[in-house]
Amino acid sequence: MNELEIFLRLSFLGLSAIICIISLISLKKTKEMKIGFASIGFLIFVIESIIVSIGIFSTTIETMITTELLVGTTFIALIFFYLSILKR
């Protein structure tokens, strides 16, 4: 694993955590369910990036990180983003 990959993994964690915190603060202020769905989507990205970042330090976790895991979590997050912009 090279330095660029480590930087990108940790940057993904930091950015997704910041966006998740901002969306949770917005949810607390507005109590809009649509913002709640977006918050769940960002929380899924945070969980995914935590797993990927732990893979830097643990070879056991790194072997668990598969394309299916990454695509599956991204797909679930996108479903929640879609629900957040869906008009009722």
C-alpha positions in Angstrom: 0.0 0.0 0.0 1.5 3.3 -1.0 1.3 6.7 0.6 -1.4 8.0 -1.8 -3.7 5.2 -1.0 -3.3 5.7 2.8 -3.9 9.4 2.3 -7.1 8.8 0.3 -8.4 6.3 2.8 -7.9 8.7 5.7 -9.2 11.7 3.8 -12.4 9.8 2.9 -12.9 9.0 6.6 -12.3 12.7 7.6 -14.5 14.2 4.9 -17.4 11.7 5.4 -17.3 12.2 9.2 -17.4 16.0 8.8 -20.4 15.8 6.3 -22.1 13.3 8.6 -21.7 15.6 11.6 -23.1 18.6 9.7 -26.1 16.6 8.5 -26.8 15.3 12.0 -26.7 18.9 13.3 -29.1 20.0 10.6 -31.4 17.0 11.5 -31.4 18.1 15.1 -32.3 21.6 14.2 -35.0 20.9 11.5 -36.2 17.4 12.4 -36.9 16.8 8.7 -37.0 13.1 7.8 -35.4 13.8 4.5 -32.3 15.2 6.2 -32.4 12.0 8.4 -32.2 9.8 5.3 -29.2 11.8 4.1 -27.6 11.5 7.5 -28.0 7.8 7.4 -26.4 7.7 4.0 -23.4 9.7 5.2 -23.2 7.5 8.3 -22.9 4.5 6.1 -20.0 6.2 4.3 -18.4 6.9 7.7 -18.7 3.2 8.7 -17.3 2.1 5.3 -14.4 4.5 5.6 -13.7 3.3 9.2 -13.4 -0.3 7.9 -11.2 0.8 5.0 -9.0 2.9 7.3 -8.6 0.1 9.8 -7.4 -2.0 6.9 -4.3 0.1 6.7 -3.2 -1.3 10.1 -4.7 -4.8 10.0 -4.1 -7.4 7.3 -7.1 -9.4 8.6 -9.5 -6.5 8.0 -7.8 -5.7 4.7 -8.6 -9.2 3.4 -12.3 -8.7 4.4 -12.5 -5.5 2.2 -13.8 -6.8 -1.1 -15.4 -5.2 -4.1 -18.7 -6.6 -3.0 -18.5 -4.9 0.4 -17.5 -1.5 -1.1 -20.2 -1.6 -3.8 -22.8 -2.9 -1.4 -22.3 -0.2 1.1 -22.1 2.5 -1.5 -25.4 1.2 -3.0 -27.2 1.2 0.3 -25.9 4.8 1.0 -27.2 5.9 -2.5 -30.6 4.4 -1.7 -30.8 6.6 1.4 -29.7 9.7 -0.6 -32.4 8.9 -3.2 -35.0 8.7 -0.3 -33.7 12.1 0.9 -34.5 13.8 -2.4 -37.6 11.9 -3.2 -40.6 14.2 -3.4 -43.8 13.1 -1.7 
